[in-house]
């Protein structure tokens, strides 16, 4: 039976009212709410914490699903995108009437409701994209259903037409995200957008999909982080361990001390590679796989670089270029950072390293360090402040490189430009945070140049461990010749780095 959704039959002027109201269902018609509350007042922070606790209690009791979302995830993996491409193709084959994804498996009514809701949302998106092509529609739909799985990742109560779903999202500014939250209402969710910092700029007809109320003036402060009591219900904890995050099923037996990246195996793989922070080395200067925003195709034309100003370090000039002592090279650790990777619940998924490459807060690291994160905490040597960010400016899963940004003026390191060819036996220094030991310095030599899965890498002997991923591999002039990426666990001090030419290619759009 087709379900009709009736929006905003009552006026909602507070977060508490939103949490308490439960839309009725009668004769195939369900009442849902899509609300924007603008600005903030003195009581908003406490009210949000109160609602978090109240709705979390109800979720633990299996009465509803509750999500408070600071930011929707990014970095859809290649192997994940293939799954959603197949879901999209099946949806098209069903004449856009049935969408089967992780969240809807074994639930025929949910699959049909979602399939029809996605068709409606495509019509709304077409209002903005006149003459929307098939590829634009495909990318849009895949993003929508990927986010849908994200929202439903650990809900163990079966969806039906009377299920209660509450979603609170913060400061939604992107059109596609706004439409996604409207999509949630078309499967029975009540959605509240807390626009305390600014409102979304969008076509007025689309803005009218949600009902607007003002709490006060726009403010600069952030809302409190979502908290829940992990010890309240053991069965709930088991469920949250067996969940889908970024569409990768994580089993109870799997450990979370380090980040896991799932990359399709290639037939040419002959060595067992142990990633420093759990990813394979990846770099190919001829690759077209350059993705700067969420992207679900392998076509480079689908992504655009975000120009970033990278300031050259004075030590990189010919006049000042000279070999340095190990003591001098160790001082460059002040331009290497430690990155803590957190999930939506605030738990630490893993630790990596990063290299300052632009004075305006830009940090280069490995893609596998950041790709599963919800947000990141960046620590800088001799700086007591912890810089939290969720900005991933650019990433490339093939090169295994990513750029994040923090609100801090930095002292960037120079990237080697290939003045002379690197050679075996050349002395190198590695700086990173192995096992969380902040900015450890080790020395060694270049022991070879390898091709792993058609990818060029530098093999070196300077000791590194989990947490060193994203750290700097320096020559004796203090220039970055590589970024630590992985090690082969069947050998001793057989470590790998993404080479400088890949790095220069990756940041060539930065100026």
C-alpha positions, 0 to 999 in steps of 0.5 A, a space after each residue: 500500500 502506498 503511503 502519503 506523507 503530510 508535512 508540518 500539520 502543526 507549528 513547532 517552535 522549539 527543539 523539545 516540542 519537536 522531540 515530543 511530537 509524534 505524527 499520526 498515521 491513519 488510512 495510509 496517511 502519515 504526518 511528518 515534520 520538516 522544520 528549520 529553527 533559525 538562530 539561537 538563544 540562551 536555552 538552546 544548548 541545554 535544550 539540545 542536551 536534554 533532547 539528546 538524553 530523552 530520545 537516546 533513552 527511547 532509542 535504547 528502549 527500541 521505541 524509535 530511531 534517533 540521530 543528531 548529525 553534525 555533518 554527513 560523511 564524505 569519501 565514498 570508496 571505490 568498492 562502496 560506490 560499485 555497490 550503490 551503482 548496482 542499487 541504482 541500476 536495479 532501481 532504474 530497472 524497476 521503473 524507479 519503484 523499488 530501491 533495495 539497499 542495506 537498510 531496506 533488505 528483507 523489507 519490501 514495503 521499505 524498499 518500495 517507499 524508498 524507491 518512490 521517495 527517491 523518484 520524488 527527490 530527483 524531480 525536486 533536484 531537477 528544478 535546480 539542474 535544468 536538463 539534468 543528465 543521466 550521469 548527474 541524476 546517477 551521482 545524486 541518487 547514489 549519494 542519497 542512498 549512501 547517506 540513507 544507509 548511514 542514517 540507518 546503520 545500527 537501527 535494529 527495529 524493523 521499519 514500518 509505516 508507523 515507525 518513529 524516526 527523529 533526525 536533528 541536523 546542524 547548519 545545513 548549507 548545501 542543497 543536496 544535503 537539504 534535499 536528503 533531509 527532505 527525502 528522510 521525511 518521505 520515508 516517515 522521519 521527522 527532521 529538524 534543521 538547527 540553523 543556529 549559525 546561518 540559514 541555507 541559501 536555496 531556491 524559495 520553492 525548495 525552501 518552502 519544503 520545510 517550515 521556518 521558525 526563529 529562535 533568535 539572532 544567528 550566533 557563532 558558537 557551536 552546539 554541544 557534541 552528541 553524547 550517549 551512555 554506552 553502558 545503559 544497554 548491553 544489547 544496544 552496544 552489541 548492535 552499535 558494534 555490528 553496524 554500517 559506517 560508510 557502508 562497510 559492515 564492521 563485525 563485533 570481532 573487528 578492532 577499532 584501534 586503527 582505521 580500516 580501509 577496504 580496497 579491492 584486491 588486485 591480481 598483481 598483488 604479490 606482497 602482503 602489505 601491512 598499512 601503517 594506519 591500515 591502507 595500501 600505498 597508492 600513487 600513480 602519476 597517470 591516474 585520473 582518480 582525483 576526487 576532491 569532493 564526494 564522488 561516485 564515479 572514476 571519471 576525473 571530469 566529475 571532480 574539481 580541485 579547490 584552489 589552495 594557496 601553498 606558501 613556499 618555505 624559505 629553506 627551499 630556495 637555492 640560496 639557503 639549500 644545504 644539508 642539515 644535521 640530524 638535530 636540525 632535521 628533528 626541529 622540523 617536527 614542528 611542521 608535522 602534526 598528529 591527527 586523531 580520527 573520530 567517529 560520529 560518537 566521538 570515539 577515536 578510530 585511529 591516529 595518523 600524522 600529517 605534513 603542513 603544506 600551506 600557511 592557511 591551515 592546510 595539512 597533507 596526509 594519507 587518504 586512508 588516515 581520514 577516509 573513515 573519520 567523522 571529524 579530526 583533532 589535530 595536535 601541533 608540537 609545542 601548542 597546547 590547543 587541539 584543533 578540531 576540524 571536519 574539513 577535507 579539502 581534497 582527496 585521492 584514493 589511488 594516490 592515497 593522499 588527502 588535504 585537511 584544513 584547520 583554523 591555524 596559521 602554519 609553517 609549511 614544509 618544502 616539497 622536493 622538486 626533483 632537482 636530482 634523481 633519488 638514489 638507493 643508499 640516500 640518507 632519509 629521516 622519517 617523522 611521524 607519530 607511531 603508536 601515538 608517540 608524538 613526532 618520533 624521529 628516525 633515520 635510515 636510507 632509501 633501500 629501493 624503488 618499487 612498483 606495488 599494484 602498478 603504483 610507484 613507491 619509495 622503499 626505505 629503512 627508517 623505522 615506522 609503525 601504525 600512526 606514522 601514516 601521513 608523516 614526512 620522509 625527508 632528505 638531508 636538506 629538510 625537503 619532503 621526498 615522500 609521505 609515509 604510507 605502509 610497511 610489509 609485515 613479513 619483513 623488518 624495516 621494509 617501509 613504503 612512501 608515496 613519492 614526491 612527484 605524486 605529492 607535487 601532482 596532487 597539489 599542483 592545483 594549489 597555488 
